[in-house]
Amino acid sequence: MKVPFLDLKAQYETIKDEVSQAIQEVLDKTAFAGGPFVAQFEKEFADFCKVPHAIGVGSGTDALWLALLALGVGPGDEVITVPDTFIATAEAITYCGARPVFVDVEEATYNMDPSKLEAAITAKTKAMIPVHLFGQMADMDPIMGIARKHKLFVVEDASQTHGAEYKGRIAGSIGDAGCFSFYPGKNLGAYGEAGAVVTSNADLDKKIRMLRDHGQAKKYYHDLIGWNARMDGLQGAILSVKLRYLPAWNEARRRNAKLYNEMLGKVDGVVIPQESPQNKHVYHIYAIRVQNRDSLISALAGKDIHCGIHYPIPLHLQEAYKVLGLGKGSFPVAEKVAAEFVSLPMFAELFEEQIARVAGEVKAFISTPV
Ligand SMILES: Cc1ncc(COP(=O)(O)O)c(C=O)c1O
């Protein structure tokens, strides 16, 4: 029995007719770039996140970049984030002309460690980007408290947490802006590239809307220098269909995570994910930690069980960010966990037998003497 890391086809099969109909409607209306299907999705996604505004953009990377630009982040500024994330978080900072400054993560949740935050703040700090890694939100109360005390903006990178909650509040709704990726493999994934910014700030909403469309609010009247970062109509229509299923898919991921937890929780040498009591984790990624992860991944691949690593190299050790001059040992927790992560197969449509097979093979590998 093969166990893929992710099976987008299995999910597509369950919504095929609705997706075909949605695509046909876009074709019939030739509403390809922005337009009514994007506007409809924006309304639905804002409601879902319990905020007044959502702006559909071309990708999660665009969402982060435009949110920072709209908040006035620019050359000479510093923006604090974490090293254990996808590179887009830092790229967005760099593409504003600002400098990413990293703080270490908590070993229990892999998210920004609020106790390390104040030491990273300087006179140049303008904003922070807590990343809600793997489907669990960062500890937002202390993060917001520190940000407000120092008059800093907070942009949540909620790319991996569609529908996750922290103390009953939805991911993306707590900071000045929340940024989402709809990359196909995400909990809410488009059938191509797409992203969104959500916010409660009407001025920010207006500015991001302009920035994503060449700085215009009225056609050919360009008040700002913007960019083309519009969401395309097909993605808007497809995302509207998929958003209706997201709560059930998130519940299925939580059920699958619970099964993995029951099967692997007591295995010596395996660290399972910890859901903190204040959070509702949506398990975009189910990452365990083990000492000899490369051998485990190869052994599982040999049994047709396919895993991933999110992410093998923390950003401060990436070639692209060598310029920051941060060597090994700069962020010990981030480096330690990045060397131990193994992302097990996780998607809503996984069968219990597949989960049992993965867990059984992990156990067998861990208990075999080397
Ligand atoms: C944490 C995080 N931030 C940003 C992004 C960038 O999103 P996109 O690939 O849609 O540009 C992703 C997804 O790839 C992500 O996981």
The ligand as an SDF file (V2000), in Angstrom:
LIG
                    3D

 16 16  0  0  0  0  0  0  0  0999 V2000
    5.1650   30.0790    5.7090 C   0  0  0  0  0  0  0  0  0  0  0  0
    5.0260   30.4430    4.2570 C   0  0  0  0  0  0  0  0  0  0  0  0
    5.1810   31.7300    3.8980 N   0  0  0  0  0  0  0  0  0  0  0  0
    5.0510   32.1230    2.6210 C   0  0  0  0  0  0  0  0  0  0  0  0
    4.7560   31.2150    1.6190 C   0  0  0  0  0  0  0  0  0  0  0  0
    4.7210   31.7010    0.2040 C   0  0  0  0  0  0  0  0  0  0  0  0
    3.5290   31.4440   -0.4390 O   0  0  0  0  0  0  0  0  0  0  0  0
    3.4660   31.2690   -2.0390 P   0  0  0  0  0  0  0  0  0  0  0  0
    4.1690   30.0120   -2.3690 O   0  0  0  0  0  0  0  0  0  0  0  0
    1.9940   31.2060   -2.3080 O   0  0  0  0  0  0  0  0  0  0  0  0
    4.0950   32.4740   -2.6370 O   0  0  0  0  0  0  0  0  0  0  0  0
    4.5460   29.8610    1.9630 C   0  0  0  0  0  0  0  0  0  0  0  0
    4.1630   28.8440    0.9660 C   0  0  0  0  0  0  0  0  0  0  0  0
    4.7830   28.3980    0.1090 O   0  0  0  0  0  0  0  0  0  0  0  0
    4.7090   29.4740    3.3060 C   0  0  0  0  0  0  0  0  0  0  0  0
    4.5440   28.1990    3.6850 O   0  0  0  0  0  0  0  0  0  0  0  0
  1  2  1  0
  2  3  1  0
  2 15  2  0
  3  4  2  0
  4  5  1  0
  5  6  1  0
  5 12  2  0
  6  7  1  0
  7  8  1  0
  8  9  2  0
  8 10  1  0
  8 11  1  0
 12 13  1  0
 12 15  1  0
 13 14  2  0
 15 16  1  0
M  END
$$$$
